[in-house]
Amino acid sequence: MTNTIAIVLGLIIVAVIAVDYALFGSDHLIFLGKRMFELLDWIAFWR
């Protein structure tokens, strides 16, 4: 992955999060953050 692709993907992710926050509030982000933490914990267990 080149630096340009990484920067574009990062900007897209930040833009999607900003739009989600503007339209729906922070409840979705908190829920997804908790689920992502649980997923990472589960993956680390099986590693």
Helices and strands as residue ranges (DSSP letters): H 3-24, H 27-46
